[in-house]
Structures are given as C-alpha cells and as structure tokens.
C-alpha cells in the first residue's frame, strides 16, 4: 500500500533446521533429524502467521522492531502444542514477544512424526518484526540461510476516513456564493427541508508519509434532496427547466431529489494509523455520476384525502458532478462540508446553481475484518 514512503511489516521465520541456533539459546531443546510438521507444511504456516499476526500499535508508534524466538513443545501422540514461552525476546519490544506468543497459541495441532518412539519434541520458531519506511526496499536474507524463501510480507494498512455515513443539509447558491436568486426565486430552497445523505461503502488509503499523509479514495452513494420554499411545480423541456407556483394546491412536502455514485480523491492527514483516538483532516474532490432523479409532492386534498405524487425524470440535471470537499474529526465522528464546482443543471438550461452541503459524519469501514477481544 505504500508507493514512496510507508510501513512494511514482514514476518520471517525459519525451518526446523535451526537447531544450531537453538543450542546457543537454550540447552534443553531436543535435537532430532525428524520433527513434527505444521499441517500443509512451511508455506501454510507462513500463510497462517501472516493472516493472524498484528504488529503491536505501541511498537509502531515507538518504531520498535526485532526478532523473537518462541519455544514450544509438541506432543507426538496428537500434535498438540503446549509449554509455549519466549526463549529469547526482541530487544526493547516486550509487546512483540506477547504478540508472537499469542499467534503461536492459535496454531492448529501439528502432524506427529509417524513411527517415532519419542513422546514429545521441542521446537524453536524465530519471528522477526520489521518496520521500513520505503516499500521499494525489500529486505534481503542472503545472510540468513535458515529463513524460508524471503519470509512472509504483510503490508500495513492505514485507516482512511471516508467509509461510513454522512448526514447534513444543503443550500443552493448562485454564482458568487450567494443564496439569493432575484430572477428565479424558486431556486431559493427551504434549508430545513433539504438534506444531504451519503453512504460511503468502500475506502482505500495510499500512504505518502507513514500514517500522517496519504491519498484516500473509495466508492459511495449520495442522495441530495432540495426542498422548495413554496408550492412550485418543476417544469422542464428539451431547452430549459423552471418552476411555476401552484395557486390552488398546498404541499406538505415538495422536493427534487437526485442520487449519485461517488468517488473521492482526498489528501488526508491522520495522527494515528487506526481510526480510534486519531485526529484527521482531509480535503480534495468528489466526483459523482447521477443514476436517478425525481420530484416528490405530498399533501392533503380539501376532502381530507392524502396524496403522494412522485415523478421520475432527468430534469436536465448534469449527469456528472464535481465537488470540492473537506472533512475533519476525531475517531469515529467528524464533520464535512462540500461545494459543487459544476452547476447542478446542464449549461443554458437555467441559471447556474451550486449546492453547498454541510453536516456530520460517522466513520465505519463496513468491510473491515472484525477482530475478537482476544485479537485486540
């Protein structure tokens, strides 16, 4: 996930031919030419550790790294692991020791050595925690022949601040950031009955400098609802769009709604890699592609009957939009504001109109893998 600078978390571990190293660290480890095997072999063990290991947050923030030697016993009758301990810990990184033990405890039973009279085997597993600011620098292990291949590499993922819910209001602005439309008063919307609702589904952050700066993109859906102040009926033809006031019927709700698929491109600052306890500020643009639009009128006739009239049409709305936006907050909560750079309607169909939106946001990564309390 890093292009220029970033965070590299590599998990490196050796085969069980590392017994020359074992004797230097602990004399009670049994040396044998045959040992129990992880189910599926070394490659599957790499995958297991890679998918379950999590670089400790304190170690990331303090820039701590090192190698941990985990010693454990394997019962040759059933392959169960027990007596897990740290044979040699990482220098100045006790949280790395704890994380390595946690993952080894999660391992499934190993395959025993068939036909062996040995009741149990001791194994020592080196796990190396590495931080690197440059993703282009992949560590070389030519001086460590006991490492399997080049180890298992896991790219550190930094949380973005796009996925989640946005809820707010909007106001229609004329050119020059003015909310009045002297010759077209029907575009002066009712802010209290107007809304901006966003469901941001996917997010991806491309770090530029560690967790602090990065480019955020993603995918979402937005629905803008413009509430008219008076009993206007929106009219349109091939050449124009306008509104006429209904002098007979009153409406309880009278609005124009449009739905868009949205894609952001934001330059984001975040104080920490994870959303929790992180301050963030993001600014950039959001592109939109309209996929639906309609007008809705609700009210009551003189005889007391209620009505709801929905008309679906394009209304000469611009099919593609571009908003300048800014987002800021702490943890899961924040605020946002955006100003549409492109006019709401197509050129020359009516006066230029630029929606301005502001509201609250809740950051929720819907597709982020949930971890149990034990994993946390």
Order of alpha helices (4+ residues) and beta strands (2+ residues): beta-alpha-alpha-alpha-beta-beta-alpha-beta-beta-beta-beta-beta-beta-beta-beta-beta-beta-beta-beta-beta
